[in-house]
Amino acid sequence: MFEDTIAAIATPLGAGGLAVLRVSGPRACAVADRCFVPAGRHALLPSAAPTHTLHYGHIVAAGRRVDEVMLAVMRAPRTFTREDVVEISCHGGVLPARLVLDALLAAGARAAEPGEFTRRAFVNGRIDLTQAEAVADVIHSRTELALAAANEQLAGHLSRRIEQLRADLLHVLAHVEAHIDFPDEDISPATRTVLLDRLDRGLALTDELLRTAPEGQLLRRGVRAAIIGRPNSGKSSLLNQLLGHNRAIVSPVAGTTRDTIEETANIRGVPVVFIDTAGLRAAGDEIEAEGIRRSRAALQQAELVLHVCDGGEPLHPGDTALFAEFAHKRRVLVRNKADQPARWDWPAELTGPRVATCCVTGAGIAELKDAIKALVWRGEVGAGMDQVMINARHQDALLRARAGIERTAAALRAGLPLELPALDLRLAVGAVGEIVGRTSTEDLLDAIFSQFCIGK
């Protein structure tokens, strides 16, 4: 499918034990021949080497050795891209990898664009578009749950359900179009019932897939949780406990936090971006006022609030005001300093789970993590669907497909001219096909693969 040969550094730049460079394309071995000098009694050039073999030698450029390397030869079609592939392991570090890449480019390769290796795997039919997206999800996974979901999608679990849905819709479309071609033959009641049953099954599968969208997007981008409360209520101490290390400065002096602090933590498999905010009160100076302004701006974007109150002091009117101000937010109410005698009870009208914590001993932190996950993870994924987590692009396509299926079913039940349900069904089939890449545009592919890193 491609006439040129591409090369890139496949590992992150920086000091390390090894760096890996990848070459893919019809001339991958010829490019490697020009800059790889094999060593040993039975040494072979890459072009003469059997597939899936490893070779020791040196990369040479302009008559001098660049680095000592191991070179792997993998011939099409048993490769990631279904093209000839050469992978070179050199010493880690920015300079060795850069010089090896320069040698490959001088030997005739072209620098790869972001995601171009995975794009070639898609275009050459090794993976579909959902699996290509899963590659990026695997790379960017921040929790074990997110990684597990990405690996299931990479293995084709979502693809199989989408193909099942598409096959059902195509079956109905074939019957409808056949009757359009032969208008003298009406759809019999029995056939109409079978077709409507298949459409209902398609709607049920579509709805089941759509129910995974919130969880799928949550695993990919995480949820933003703002930690709010009055000064010296223990917000920064709570952040440090949730992160498992001392990230925020903790001091008995009220108003220590003057700016927002953001850190991501793995909370029961869900990535949560915690935002430690400045204590919400009347500012004492311009710096604190700016910190409070930034805190309120962060609160506008937060999807979850952890409202921390000091359990060792009487309930302050400022806390009562915050209860009312953020009543519309999903929130967890945290009574901190539980090692001290409680001086107040939660007002009965408050909504949201209530947890008592002690940041000195760590008491209540496990219960707080459970409460956070319970609020953000709806748990509506049905049996057998835990391997599927659709993203925003899939959701948009499935919503369009669902609308087309509903219109088709309504038209068949009403006995409308078959050209109308046929048109809606073609739109639904096309929308479903977009998910796996059976119908795609260059703009769509550019948008998806531009989000990948170089070398993948």
C-alpha positions as CSV (number, residue, x, y, z in Angstrom):
1,M,0.0,0.0,0.0
2,F,2.9,2.3,0.5
3,E,6.0,2.9,-1.7
4,D,8.2,4.7,0.8
5,T,10.0,3.4,3.8
6,I,9.7,5.1,7.2
7,A,11.9,5.2,10.3
8,A,11.5,6.6,13.8
9,I,12.7,6.3,17.4
10,A,10.1,4.1,19.0
11,T,11.1,4.7,22.7
12,P,10.9,8.0,24.6
13,L,13.9,10.3,24.4
14,G,16.2,10.5,27.4
15,A,18.8,8.5,29.2
16,G,18.2,4.8,29.5
17,G,19.6,1.4,29.0
18,L,18.3,0.9,25.5
19,A,16.6,2.9,22.7
20,V,14.6,1.2,19.9
21,L,14.3,2.4,16.4
22,R,11.8,1.0,13.9
23,V,12.0,0.9,10.1
24,S,9.0,-0.2,8.0
25,G,8.3,-0.4,4.3
26,P,9.3,-2.2,1.1
27,R,12.9,-1.1,1.4
28,A,13.4,-1.6,5.1
29,C,16.1,-4.2,4.7
30,A,17.9,-2.3,1.9
31,V,18.0,0.8,4.1
32,A,19.5,-1.3,6.9
33,D,22.0,-2.8,4.6
34,R,23.5,0.6,3.9
35,C,24.3,1.5,7.5
36,F,24.5,-1.9,9.4
37,V,27.7,-3.8,9.6
38,P,27.2,-7.3,10.9
39,A,29.8,-8.9,13.2
40,G,30.7,-12.6,13.7
41,R,31.7,-15.5,11.6
42,H,28.3,-16.2,10.2
43,A,27.2,-12.5,9.9
44,L,24.5,-11.7,7.4
45,L,23.3,-8.4,6.0
46,P,19.6,-7.7,6.8
47,S,18.5,-8.3,3.2
48,A,20.0,-11.8,3.3
49,A,18.8,-12.7,6.8
50,P,15.9,-15.0,7.5
51,T,12.7,-13.5,8.9
52,H,12.3,-13.0,12.6
53,T,16.0,-13.3,13.4
54,L,18.3,-11.1,15.6
55,H,21.7,-9.9,14.5
56,Y,24.7,-8.3,16.3
57,G,26.7,-5.5,14.7
58,H,27.3,-1.8,14.4
59,I,25.6,1.2,12.8
60,V,28.0,3.1,10.5
61,A,27.7,6.5,9.0
62,A,30.2,8.4,6.9
63,G,32.8,5.7,7.5
64,R,32.7,5.7,11.3
65,R,31.0,3.6,13.9
66,V,27.9,5.3,15.4
67,D,26.9,2.6,18.0
68,E,26.9,-1.1,18.8
69,V,23.4,-2.5,18.2
70,M,21.2,-5.6,17.9
71,L,19.1,-5.6,14.7
72,A,15.9,-7.7,14.3
73,V,14.6,-8.6,10.8
74,M,10.9,-9.2,10.3
75,R,9.5,-9.8,6.9
76,A,5.9,-9.1,5.6
77,P,3.2,-10.0,6.3
78,R,4.0,-11.3,9.8
79,T,4.8,-7.8,11.2
80,F,2.9,-5.1,13.0
81,T,2.5,-3.1,9.8
82,R,2.3,-6.1,7.4
83,E,5.4,-4.6,5.7
84,D,9.0,-5.5,6.0
85,V,10.2,-4.2,9.4
86,V,13.6,-3.8,10.9
87,E,14.0,-2.9,14.6
88,I,17.3,-1.7,16.0
89,S,18.2,-1.7,19.7
90,C,21.0,0.8,20.5
91,H,22.3,2.3,23.7
92,G,19.8,4.6,25.4
93,G,20.3,8.3,25.4
94,V,19.3,11.1,23.2
95,L,22.5,11.2,21.1
96,P,23.0,7.5,20.2
97,A,19.4,7.2,19.1
98,R,19.5,10.4,17.2
99,L,22.7,9.4,15.3
100,V,21.3,6.0,14.4
101,L,18.1,7.6,13.1
102,D,20.2,10.1,11.1
103,A,22.1,7.1,9.6
104,L,18.8,5.4,8.6
105,L,17.5,8.6,7.0
106,A,20.7,9.1,5.1
107,A,20.4,5.5,3.9
108,G,17.0,6.3,2.2
109,A,14.3,6.1,4.8
110,R,11.8,8.9,5.5
111,A,11.1,10.2,9.0
112,A,7.8,8.8,10.2
113,E,4.8,11.0,11.1
114,P,2.9,10.6,14.4
115,G,1.1,7.3,14.4
116,E,2.2,6.3,10.9
117,F,3.2,2.8,11.8
118,T,-0.2,2.1,13.3
119,R,-1.9,3.8,10.4
120,R,-0.1,1.5,8.0
121,A,-1.2,-1.5,10.1
122,F,-4.8,-0.2,9.7
123,V,-4.6,0.5,6.0
124,N,-2.9,-2.8,5.3
125,G,-5.7,-4.6,7.1
126,R,-3.9,-6.0,10.1
127,I,-6.2,-4.1,12.6
128,D,-9.4,-2.1,12.3
129,L,-9.9,1.5,13.4
130,T,-11.1,0.6,16.9
131,Q,-8.0,-1.5,17.5
132,A,-5.8,1.3,16.1
133,E,-7.4,3.6,18.7
134,A,-6.8,1.0,21.4
135,V,-3.0,1.1,20.7
136,A,-3.1,4.8,21.7
137,D,-5.2,3.9,24.8
138,V,-2.7,1.2,25.8
139,I,0.1,3.7,25.6
140,H,-1.7,6.4,27.6
141,S,-3.3,4.1,30.2
142,R,-2.9,5.5,33.7
143,T,-4.6,2.7,35.7
144,E,-4.7,-1.1,35.5
145,L,-8.5,-0.9,34.7
146,A,-7.9,1.5,31.8
147,L,-5.1,-0.8,30.5
148,A,-7.3,-3.9,30.8
149,A,-10.1,-2.1,28.8
150,A,-7.6,-1.0,26.2
151,N,-6.2,-4.4,25.8
152,E,-9.6,-6.0,25.4
153,Q,-10.4,-3.5,22.6
154,L,-7.1,-4.2,21.0
155,A,-7.9,-7.9,21.1
156,G,-11.0,-7.1,19.0
157,H,-13.9,-7.4,21.5
158,L,-15.5,-4.2,20.4
159,S,-14.8,-4.9,16.8
160,R,-16.7,-8.2,17.0
161,R,-19.8,-6.5,18.5
162,I,-19.7,-3.7,15.9
163,E,-19.4,-6.3,13.1
164,Q,-22.3,-8.2,14.5
165,L,-24.4,-5.1,14.6
166,R,-23.4,-4.2,11.0
167,A,-24.2,-7.7,9.7
168,D,-27.7,-7.5,11.2
169,L,-28.3,-4.1,9.6
170,L,-27.0,-5.3,6.2
171,H,-29.3,-8.3,6.4
172,V,-32.3,-6.1,6.8
173,L,-31.1,-3.7,4.1
174,A,-30.6,-6.5,1.6
175,H,-34.2,-7.6,2.1
176,V,-35.5,-4.1,1.8
177,E,-33.6,-3.3,-1.4
178,A,-34.6,-6.6,-2.9
179,H,-38.2,-5.7,-2.5
180,I,-37.5,-2.3,-4.0
181,D,-36.1,-4.0,-7.1
182,F,-39.2,-6.2,-7.3
183,P,-42.0,-3.9,-6.4
184,D,-44.7,-6.4,-7.3
185,E,-43.7,-8.5,-4.3
186,D,-44.8,-7.0,-1.0
187,I,-42.9,-7.9,2.2
188,S,-44.9,-10.7,3.8
189,P,-46.1,-10.1,7.5
190,A,-43.8,-13.0,8.6
191,T,-40.8,-11.5,6.9
192,R,-41.6,-8.0,8.2
193,T,-41.7,-9.5,11.7
194,V,-38.3,-11.1,11.3
195,L,-36.8,-7.9,10.0
196,L,-38.3,-5.9,12.8
197,D,-36.9,-8.4,15.4
198,R,-33.5,-8.0,13.9
199,L,-33.8,-4.2,14.1
200,D,-34.9,-4.5,17.7
201,R,-31.9,-6.7,18.4
202,G,-29.7,-4.1,16.8
203,L,-31.2,-1.3,18.9
204,A,-30.6,-3.4,22.1
205,L,-27.0,-3.9,21.2
206,T,-26.6,-0.2,20.3
207,D,-28.0,0.8,23.6
208,E,-25.8,-1.6,25.5
209,L,-22.7,-0.2,23.8
210,L,-23.8,3.4,24.4
211,R,-24.2,2.6,28.1
212,T,-20.4,2.0,28.3
213,A,-19.6,5.5,27.0
214,P,-19.3,7.2,30.4
215,E,-17.0,4.6,31.8
216,G,-14.9,4.4,28.6
217,Q,-14.4,8.2,28.6
218,L,-13.7,8.2,32.3
219,L,-11.0,5.6,32.0
220,R,-9.4,7.6,29.1
221,R,-9.4,11.1,30.5
222,G,-10.0,10.7,34.2
223,V,-12.3,12.8,36.4
224,R,-11.4,16.1,37.9
225,A,-12.1,16.3,41.7
226,A,-11.7,19.6,43.6
227,I,-10.8,19.5,47.3
228,I,-12.5,22.4,48.9
229,G,-13.1,23.8,52.4
230,R,-12.2,26.5,54.8
231,P,-8.5,27.2,55.5
232,N,-6.7,24.7,57.8
233,S,-9.4,22.1,57.5
234,G,-6.8,19.5,56.2
235,K,-7.3,19.8,52.4
236,S,-3.6,19.5,51.6
237,S,-3.1,16.7,54.1
238,L,-5.9,14.8,52.5
239,L,-4.4,15.3,49.1
240,N,-1.1,13.9,50.3
241,Q,-2.9,10.8,51.8
242,L,-4.8,10.2,48.5
243,L,-1.6,10.5,46.4
244,G,0.5,8.4,48.8
245,H,3.3,11.0,49.1
246,N,3.8,14.5,50.3
247,R,2.9,16.7,47.3
248,A,1.4,19.7,49.0
249,I,2.9,21.8,51.8
250,V,1.1,21.2,55.1
251,S,1.2,23.8,57.8
252,P,-0.9,24.8,60.9
253,V,-0.8,28.4,59.5
254,A,-4.2,29.0,57.8
255,G,-4.0,30.1,54.1
256,T,-0.7,28.2,53.4
257,T,-2.1,27.0,50.0
258,R,-2.1,30.1,47.7
259,D,-2.5,28.4,44.4
260,T,-4.2,25.3,43.0
261,I,-2.2,22.1,42.9
262,E,-3.1,19.3,40.5
263,E,-2.0,15.7,40.7
264,T,-3.4,12.4,39.2
265,A,-4.0,9.4,41.4
266,N,-5.3,5.8,40.7
267,I,-8.5,5.5,42.8
268,R,-9.8,1.9,42.6
269,G,-8.8,1.7,38.9
270,V,-10.2,5.1,37.9
271,P,-7.8,8.0,37.1
272,V,-8.7,11.0,39.3
273,V,-7.1,14.4,38.9
274,F,-7.2,15.9,42.4
275,I,-7.1,19.7,42.6
276,D,-6.0,21.1,46.0
277,T,-7.6,24.6,46.3
278,A,-6.9,27.6,48.4
279,G,-9.1,27.9,51.5
280,L,-12.3,29.6,50.6
281,R,-12.8,32.6,52.8
282,A,-12.5,36.4,52.6
283,A,-9.0,37.0,51.3
284,G,-6.4,38.6,53.6
285,D,-4.2,40.0,50.8
286,E,-3.9,40.2,47.1
287,I,-2.0,37.0,46.7
288,E,-4.6,35.0,48.7
289,A,-7.3,36.7,46.7
290,E,-5.8,35.5,43.4
291,G,-5.4,32.0,44.8
292,I,-9.1,32.0,45.8
293,R,-10.0,33.3,42.3
294,R,-8.1,30.4,40.7
295,S,-9.7,27.9,43.1
296,R,-13.1,29.0,42.1
297,A,-12.2,28.8,38.4
298,A,-11.0,25.2,38.9
299,L,-14.2,24.4,40.7
300,Q,-16.2,25.4,37.7
301,Q,-14.4,22.6,35.7
302,A,-14.5,20.0,38.4
303,E,-16.9,17.1,38.0
304,L,-16.6,16.1,41.6
305,V,-16.1,18.0,44.9
306,L,-14.5,16.7,48.1
307,H,-15.8,19.1,50.8
308,V,-13.4,18.9,53.8
309,C,-14.6,20.2,57.2
310,D,-12.7,20.3,60.4
311,G,-14.3,17.8,62.7
312,G,-12.4,19.0,65.8
313,E,-13.9,22.5,65.7
314,P,-17.6,23.7,65.8
315,L,-19.2,23.8,62.4
316,H,-18.4,27.2,60.9
317,P,-20.9,29.4,59.1
318,G,-18.5,29.4,56.2
319,D,-18.9,25.6,55.9
320,T,-22.6,26.0,55.9
321,A,-22.4,28.5,53.1
322,L,-20.2,26.2,51.1
323,F,-22.8,23.4,51.6
324,A,-25.4,25.5,49.9
325,E,-23.1,26.9,47.2
326,F,-22.0,23.5,45.9
327,A,-25.2,21.5,46.5
328,H,-25.6,21.1,42.7
329,K,-22.2,19.3,42.4
330,R,-21.5,15.6,42.9
331,R,-19.7,15.6,46.2
332,V,-18.3,13.6,49.0
333,L,-18.6,15.2,52.4
334,V,-15.4,14.7,54.5
335,R,-15.2,15.3,58.2
336,N,-11.5,15.4,58.8
337,K,-9.5,15.2,62.1
338,A,-11.6,12.2,63.2
339,D,-9.0,11.4,65.9
340,Q,-10.5,14.4,67.8
341,P,-13.9,14.3,69.5
342,A,-16.6,15.3,67.0
343,R,-18.0,18.8,67.8
344,W,-21.0,18.7,65.3
345,D,-23.2,16.5,63.2
346,W,-23.9,16.7,59.5
347,P,-27.0,18.7,58.7
348,A,-29.8,16.2,57.7
349,E,-30.6,18.0,54.4
350,L,-27.1,17.5,52.9
351,T,-26.8,15.2,49.9
352,G,-23.8,13.0,49.1
353,P,-21.8,10.3,50.9
354,R,-20.2,11.2,54.2
355,V,-16.8,9.9,55.3
356,A,-14.8,10.6,58.5
357,T,-11.0,10.7,57.9
358,C,-7.8,11.3,59.9
359,C,-4.9,12.4,57.8
360,V,-2.5,11.7,60.7
361,T,-3.3,7.9,60.9
362,G,-4.8,7.4,57.4
363,A,-8.1,6.3,58.9
364,G,-11.0,6.6,56.5
365,I,-8.9,7.0,53.4
366,A,-9.9,3.6,52.0
367,E,-13.6,4.4,52.6
368,L,-13.1,7.8,50.9
369,K,-11.6,6.1,47.8
370,D,-14.6,3.7,47.7
371,A,-17.0,6.7,47.9
372,I,-15.2,8.5,45.1
373,K,-15.4,5.5,42.8
374,A,-19.0,4.9,43.6
375,L,-19.9,8.4,42.6
376,V,-18.1,8.5,39.3
377,W,-18.4,4.9,38.2
378,R,-22.0,4.2,37.4
379,G,-21.6,0.5,37.2
380,E,-24.2,0.1,34.4
381,V,-22.1,-2.1,32.2
382,G,-24.0,-5.3,31.6
383,A,-22.6,-8.8,31.9
384,G,-20.3,-9.6,29.0
385,M,-19.9,-5.9,28.2
386,D,-17.1,-5.2,30.7
387,Q,-14.6,-5.9,27.9
388,V,-16.0,-3.0,25.8
389,M,-15.6,0.7,26.6
390,I,-16.5,3.0,23.7
391,N,-15.0,6.4,23.2
392,A,-16.6,9.7,22.2
393,R,-16.2,9.0,18.4
394,H,-17.8,5.7,18.7
395,Q,-20.6,7.2,20.8
396,D,-21.4,9.8,18.1
397,A,-21.5,7.2,15.4
398,L,-23.7,4.9,17.4
399,L,-26.1,7.7,18.2
400,R,-26.5,8.4,14.5
401,A,-26.9,4.7,13.8
402,R,-29.5,4.4,16.5
403,A,-31.6,7.2,15.1
404,G,-31.5,5.6,11.6
405,I,-32.5,2.2,13.0
406,E,-35.4,3.7,14.9
407,R,-36.6,5.6,11.8
408,T,-36.3,2.4,9.7
409,A,-38.3,0.3,12.2
410,A,-41.0,3.0,12.4
411,A,-41.3,3.2,8.6
412,L,-41.6,-0.6,8.3
413,R,-44.3,-0.8,11.0
414,A,-46.2,2.1,9.3
415,G,-46.0,0.4,5.8
416,L,-44.3,3.5,4.2
417,P,-42.7,3.2,0.8
418,L,-39.5,1.1,1.2
419,E,-37.3,3.8,-0.3
420,L,-37.6,5.7,3.0
421,P,-36.4,2.9,5.4
422,A,-33.7,2.0,2.9
423,L,-32.3,5.5,3.0
424,D,-32.3,5.5,6.8
425,L,-30.8,2.1,7.0
426,R,-27.9,3.0,4.6
427,L,-27.1,5.9,6.9
428,A,-27.1,3.6,9.9
429,V,-24.9,1.0,8.2
430,G,-22.5,3.8,7.2
431,A,-22.4,5.2,10.8
432,V,-21.6,1.8,12.2
433,G,-19.0,1.2,9.5
434,E,-17.2,4.4,10.6
435,I,-16.4,2.9,13.9
436,V,-14.3,0.1,12.6
437,G,-13.0,2.1,9.6
438,R,-15.1,0.4,6.8
439,T,-16.1,3.9,5.8
440,S,-13.5,6.6,6.6
441,T,-12.1,9.8,5.2
442,E,-8.6,11.1,5.2
443,D,-9.6,13.9,7.6
444,L,-10.9,11.3,10.1
445,L,-7.8,9.2,9.8
446,D,-5.6,12.3,10.1
447,A,-7.5,13.4,13.3
448,I,-7.1,10.0,14.9
449,F,-3.5,9.2,14.1
450,S,-2.2,12.7,14.7
451,Q,-2.8,12.0,18.4
452,F,-0.2,9.2,18.4
453,C,3.4,9.6,19.4
454,I,6.2,9.4,16.9
455,G,7.4,5.9,16.4
456,K,4.0,4.3,17.0
